[in-house]
Every structure is written in structure tokens, then in C-alpha cells.
Amino acid sequence: MVRPITSRSAIQAQKRAIVKTICYRLVMLLITVTVAWSVVGDVNAALNIGLVANLVKTGTYYIYERTWDRIMWGVTT
């Protein structure tokens, strides 16, 4: 029996992916700012590093997540 390897939209909606992305990036923002602060020793620089890095990573993660939503490999129905 051959299973389809695309379209997982019924399992995970776009809104869910957006919420997951935002929650995950908030946690990662805190970690990035903390690490940057400990390295550079400047709160403003750490915030700038954290914000820019996480804006880029948020977009990347969202695209990554939506791509995997379309792949059925490894998903049992």
C-alpha cells in the first residue's frame, strides 16, 4: 500500500503553526539575549543581537514548519 507523502493540512492548521512559531521564538529570544549579554556584557547590544537574530529565525522556522506540514513521511494516520 502506498501512502501519500504530501499535504498534512488536516492534522496541523496554519494558525497552530503560527502560534507554535511565536511561542518557540519567545523562548529562543530569551536564551539568545541571555547568552549575548553574558558574552558582550552590554544589555543594549544583547537585546539588539537577540531581536535581529530572532526575527530572521522566526521567518525561517515558520517556513520550515509549514514545509514539514506538507510531508506525510513518519506520520501515522
C-alpha positions as CSV (number, residue, x, y, z in Angstrom):
1,M,0.0,0.0,0.0
2,V,1.4,3.4,-1.0
3,R,0.7,6.4,1.3
4,P,0.7,9.9,0.1
5,I,3.8,11.9,1.1
6,T,2.2,15.4,0.8
7,S,-0.5,17.6,2.4
8,R,-0.9,17.3,6.2
9,S,-3.2,20.3,6.4
10,A,-5.9,18.4,8.2
11,I,-3.5,17.5,11.0
12,Q,-2.0,20.9,11.7
13,A,-3.6,24.1,10.7
14,Q,-1.7,27.2,9.7
15,K,-2.9,29.1,12.9
16,R,-1.3,26.4,15.0
17,A,2.0,26.7,13.2
18,I,1.9,30.5,13.7
19,V,1.2,30.1,17.5
20,K,3.9,27.4,17.8
21,T,6.4,29.6,16.0
22,I,5.7,32.7,18.2
23,C,5.9,30.7,21.5
24,Y,9.1,28.9,20.4
25,R,10.8,32.1,19.2
26,L,10.0,33.9,22.5
27,V,11.8,31.2,24.4
28,M,14.7,31.4,22.0
29,L,14.8,35.2,22.2
30,L,15.3,35.0,26.0
31,I,18.1,32.4,25.6
32,T,19.8,34.4,22.8
33,V,19.7,37.7,24.8
34,T,21.0,35.9,27.9
35,V,23.9,34.3,26.1
36,A,24.7,37.6,24.2
37,W,24.6,39.6,27.4
38,S,27.0,37.1,29.1
39,V,29.4,37.3,26.1
40,V,29.3,41.1,25.3
41,G,28.4,42.4,28.8
42,D,26.1,45.0,27.4
43,V,22.3,44.8,27.8
44,N,21.5,47.0,24.8
45,A,23.9,45.1,22.5
46,A,22.5,41.8,23.7
47,L,18.9,43.0,23.0
48,N,19.8,44.1,19.5
49,I,21.6,40.8,18.8
50,G,18.6,38.9,20.2
51,L,16.0,40.8,18.3
52,V,17.7,40.7,14.9
53,A,18.7,37.1,15.2
54,N,15.2,36.0,16.3
55,L,13.4,38.0,13.6
56,V,15.4,36.1,11.0
57,K,15.0,32.8,12.7
58,T,11.2,33.2,13.2
59,G,10.7,33.5,9.5
60,T,13.0,30.6,8.8
61,Y,11.3,28.4,11.4
62,Y,7.8,29.2,10.1
63,I,8.8,28.2,6.5
64,Y,10.5,25.1,7.9
65,E,7.4,24.1,9.9
66,R,5.0,24.7,7.0
67,T,7.2,22.6,4.7
68,W,7.1,19.7,7.1
69,D,3.3,20.0,7.4
70,R,3.2,19.0,3.8
71,I,5.3,15.9,4.2
72,M,3.5,12.8,5.4
73,W,6.6,10.7,6.0
74,G,6.7,9.4,9.5
75,V,3.1,10.4,10.3
76,T,0.7,7.7,11.2
77,T,-3.0,8.3,10.5
